[in-house]
Amino acid sequence: MAELGRDEYPLASKYDADWLLDCDMGPNPLWLLEDLARDLDLRPGMKVLDLGSGKGATSVFLAKEFGVQVWAADLWIDPSDAAANFASQGVDVTAIKAEAHALPFAREFFDAIVCIDAYEYFGTADNYLAYITGFLKPGGQFGIATPALTREIRELGEIPAHIKKLVGWEAIAWHTADWWRFHWEITELVEVTSARLQESGWRDWLTWAQVSSERNGSPDPSLEMLAADQGEYLTFALVTARKPG
């Protein structure tokens, strides 16, 4: 598992590789979160929503590395399973089963909301930003890490064949960082503080797929797509914003 120890991700490299792979629901979530967090200002005691938290690796990371209070909301993972994972890691995180359009929180409750490798499933809707930022306090922070393409599909005129083979039409939700910046800024609901394509996104994703394949004894579904892409189109968009104070 040496490939999961990276100098550029010193915080993520501290975590047990087997535990992290047991939490697998997509590309290495801790690499994505550690990179995204460089564009955020997370401080001890903050109330943070981990939206689309999966099996909870990102929630554990937030609690341990930043000392924040975490609410982990996910639709597909049983909260009791997530809670057991949190307990095994010695963190106090509130696990909640919730759909992204029906969140059970008070308005302006959170200091920050993060979403790692999930926002593409619901966040491209024109009216979703208004909904989710309603849960942020004035001055609150919002950050996402989401699969991205280096060029818009509209510009390409088609979904590249190797991506379409695995993802199908859903790849239309994989946008450039510039697309996300405009999509958020035009609303004037938030001030975009950063919007960038992750330089190591394709390489990191490929490494994760290779390690996952080796551990599971069968090819990760994304491995063929990533090998064919060679970094031409596939990466991640890291986008952060702040709600006006």
C-alpha positions as CSV (number, residue, x, y, z in Angstrom):
1,M,0.0,0.0,0.0
2,A,3.1,2.3,-0.3
3,E,1.4,4.1,-3.2
4,L,-1.1,5.6,-0.8
5,G,1.7,7.4,1.1
6,R,2.4,10.7,-0.6
7,D,4.6,13.6,0.4
8,E,2.1,16.0,-1.1
9,Y,-0.6,14.6,1.2
10,P,1.1,14.4,4.6
11,L,-2.2,14.4,6.6
12,A,-3.8,11.7,4.5
13,S,-0.7,9.6,4.6
14,K,-1.1,9.0,8.3
15,Y,-4.2,6.9,7.9
16,D,-4.2,3.1,7.6
17,A,-4.5,2.1,4.0
18,D,-6.6,-1.0,4.8
19,W,-9.1,1.1,6.8
20,L,-9.3,3.7,4.0
21,L,-9.8,1.0,1.3
22,D,-12.6,-0.5,3.5
23,C,-14.3,2.9,3.2
24,D,-13.9,2.8,-0.6
25,M,-16.8,4.4,-2.5
26,G,-14.7,6.2,-5.2
27,P,-11.3,7.9,-5.7
28,N,-9.2,8.5,-2.5
29,P,-11.4,10.9,-0.6
30,L,-8.7,12.0,1.8
31,W,-6.4,13.2,-1.0
32,L,-9.3,15.2,-2.4
33,L,-10.2,16.6,1.0
34,E,-6.7,17.5,2.0
35,D,-6.2,19.4,-1.2
36,L,-9.5,21.1,-1.0
37,A,-8.9,22.1,2.6
38,R,-5.9,24.2,1.5
39,D,-8.5,26.6,0.1
40,L,-10.6,26.6,3.2
41,D,-10.1,28.1,6.7
42,L,-11.3,25.3,9.0
43,R,-10.7,25.9,12.7
44,P,-11.3,23.9,15.9
45,G,-14.9,24.0,17.2
46,M,-16.5,24.9,13.8
47,K,-19.7,23.1,12.9
48,V,-19.1,21.3,9.6
49,L,-21.5,19.4,7.4
50,D,-19.9,16.5,5.5
51,L,-22.5,16.2,2.7
52,G,-22.5,12.8,0.9
53,S,-20.1,11.4,3.5
54,G,-20.2,7.8,2.4
55,K,-18.7,5.4,4.8
56,G,-17.2,8.2,6.8
57,A,-13.5,8.5,5.9
58,T,-13.8,12.3,5.2
59,S,-15.7,12.9,8.4
60,V,-13.0,11.2,10.5
61,F,-10.4,13.3,8.7
62,L,-12.2,16.5,9.4
63,A,-12.7,15.7,13.1
64,K,-9.1,14.6,13.6
65,E,-7.1,17.0,11.5
66,F,-9.1,20.2,12.1
67,G,-10.9,19.6,15.4
68,V,-14.2,20.6,14.0
69,Q,-17.7,19.3,15.0
70,V,-18.9,17.1,12.1
71,W,-22.3,16.1,11.0
72,A,-22.0,13.2,8.4
73,A,-25.0,13.1,6.0
74,D,-25.4,10.3,3.5
75,L,-28.4,8.7,1.8
76,W,-26.9,5.2,1.0
77,I,-24.9,4.3,4.2
78,D,-26.8,3.2,7.3
79,P,-26.0,5.7,10.1
80,S,-25.4,2.8,12.6
81,D,-22.6,1.5,10.3
82,A,-21.1,5.0,9.9
83,A,-21.3,5.5,13.7
84,A,-19.5,2.2,14.3
85,N,-16.7,3.4,12.0
86,F,-16.5,6.7,13.8
87,A,-16.3,5.0,17.1
88,S,-13.5,2.7,15.9
89,Q,-11.5,5.8,14.9
90,G,-12.1,7.5,18.2
91,V,-14.0,10.5,16.9
92,D,-17.4,11.9,17.9
93,V,-19.3,12.5,14.7
94,T,-23.0,12.7,14.2
95,A,-24.2,10.3,11.5
96,I,-27.5,11.1,9.7
97,K,-29.3,9.4,6.8
98,A,-30.5,12.2,4.6
99,E,-31.2,13.0,1.0
100,A,-29.4,16.1,-0.4
101,H,-32.6,17.9,-1.1
102,A,-34.3,17.2,2.3
103,L,-31.6,17.9,4.9
104,P,-32.9,17.9,8.5
105,F,-30.9,21.0,9.8
106,A,-31.7,24.4,11.0
107,R,-31.1,27.3,8.6
108,E,-27.7,29.0,9.0
109,F,-26.5,26.2,11.3
110,F,-23.1,25.4,9.9
111,D,-19.8,27.3,9.7
112,A,-18.8,25.2,6.7
113,I,-20.1,22.6,4.3
114,V,-17.9,20.2,2.3
115,C,-18.8,17.7,-0.3
116,I,-16.3,15.2,-1.6
117,D,-17.0,13.3,-4.8
118,A,-20.8,13.5,-4.5
119,Y,-21.9,17.0,-5.6
120,E,-22.0,15.9,-9.2
121,Y,-25.1,13.8,-8.4
122,F,-27.3,16.8,-7.3
123,G,-25.4,20.1,-7.3
124,T,-25.5,20.9,-11.0
125,A,-29.2,22.0,-10.7
126,D,-29.5,25.7,-11.1
127,N,-31.4,26.2,-7.8
128,Y,-29.4,23.8,-5.6
129,L,-26.7,26.4,-4.5
130,A,-29.5,28.6,-3.0
131,Y,-30.8,25.6,-1.0
132,I,-27.5,24.3,0.4
133,T,-26.1,27.7,1.3
134,G,-29.2,28.3,3.3
135,F,-27.7,26.1,5.9
136,L,-24.5,28.2,6.1
137,K,-24.1,31.0,8.6
138,P,-23.3,34.4,7.1
139,G,-19.6,34.3,6.3
140,G,-19.7,30.5,6.2
141,Q,-17.6,28.4,3.8
142,F,-18.5,25.9,1.1
143,G,-16.2,23.6,-0.7
144,I,-16.6,20.7,-3.2
145,A,-14.3,18.2,-4.9
146,T,-16.0,16.7,-7.9
147,P,-15.0,14.8,-11.0
148,A,-14.2,17.1,-13.8
149,L,-13.1,17.3,-17.4
150,T,-10.4,19.6,-18.8
151,R,-12.9,20.8,-21.5
152,E,-16.6,21.1,-21.4
153,I,-18.6,18.3,-23.2
154,R,-20.5,21.1,-25.0
155,E,-17.2,22.3,-26.4
156,L,-16.1,18.8,-27.3
157,G,-19.5,18.0,-28.9
158,E,-19.6,14.6,-27.5
159,I,-18.7,12.5,-24.4
160,P,-15.3,10.9,-25.1
161,A,-15.9,7.3,-25.9
162,H,-13.7,5.8,-23.1
163,I,-15.6,7.9,-20.6
164,K,-19.0,7.2,-22.1
165,K,-18.3,3.5,-22.0
166,L,-18.2,3.6,-18.1
167,V,-20.2,6.6,-17.1
168,G,-22.7,7.0,-19.9
169,W,-24.7,10.3,-20.1
170,E,-24.0,11.0,-16.5
171,A,-20.6,12.5,-17.5
172,I,-22.5,15.6,-18.5
173,A,-22.3,16.5,-14.8
174,W,-18.5,16.5,-14.9
175,H,-17.6,20.2,-15.5
176,T,-14.5,22.3,-15.7
177,A,-13.5,24.6,-12.8
178,D,-14.4,27.6,-14.8
179,W,-17.9,26.3,-15.4
180,W,-18.4,25.9,-11.6
181,R,-17.0,29.4,-11.0
182,F,-19.5,31.0,-13.4
183,H,-22.3,28.8,-12.2
184,W,-21.8,30.0,-8.6
185,E,-20.7,33.6,-9.2
186,I,-23.6,34.5,-11.4
187,T,-26.1,33.9,-8.6
188,E,-24.3,36.4,-6.2
189,L,-25.2,34.0,-3.4
190,V,-21.6,33.3,-2.7
191,E,-18.2,34.8,-3.3
192,V,-16.0,32.1,-5.1
193,T,-12.7,32.0,-3.3
194,S,-11.0,29.4,-5.5
195,A,-11.9,27.3,-8.5
196,R,-9.2,25.0,-9.9
197,L,-8.6,21.8,-11.7
198,Q,-6.5,19.4,-9.6
199,E,-3.2,19.0,-11.3
200,S,-2.7,15.5,-9.9
201,G,-6.3,14.5,-10.3
202,W,-5.9,11.9,-13.1
203,R,-2.7,10.5,-11.6
204,D,-4.2,10.2,-8.1
205,W,-7.4,8.6,-9.4
206,L,-5.4,6.1,-11.5
207,T,-3.2,5.2,-8.5
208,W,-6.3,4.6,-6.3
209,A,-7.8,2.4,-9.0
210,Q,-4.6,0.4,-9.3
211,V,-4.3,-0.1,-5.5
212,S,-7.9,-1.0,-5.2
213,S,-7.7,-3.5,-8.0
214,E,-4.7,-5.2,-6.5
215,R,-6.3,-5.4,-3.1
216,N,-9.6,-6.7,-4.3
217,G,-8.1,-9.1,-6.9
218,S,-10.2,-7.7,-9.7
219,P,-10.0,-4.6,-11.9
220,D,-11.5,-1.4,-10.5
221,P,-14.4,-0.4,-12.9
222,S,-12.6,2.9,-13.6
223,L,-9.2,1.4,-14.4
224,E,-9.8,1.0,-18.2
225,M,-11.3,4.5,-18.5
226,L,-8.4,6.1,-16.7
227,A,-5.7,4.1,-18.6
228,A,-7.3,5.1,-21.9
229,D,-7.6,8.8,-20.9
230,Q,-3.9,9.3,-20.0
231,G,-4.8,12.6,-18.3
232,E,-6.2,14.2,-21.4
233,Y,-9.7,14.9,-20.0
234,L,-10.1,13.4,-16.5
235,T,-9.4,15.2,-13.3
236,F,-11.2,16.8,-10.3
237,A,-12.5,20.3,-9.8
238,L,-11.9,21.9,-6.4
239,V,-14.1,24.8,-5.7
240,T,-14.6,26.9,-2.6
241,A,-16.8,29.9,-1.8
242,R,-17.9,32.0,1.1
243,K,-21.4,33.2,1.9
244,P,-21.6,37.0,2.3
245,G,-21.4,38.1,5.9
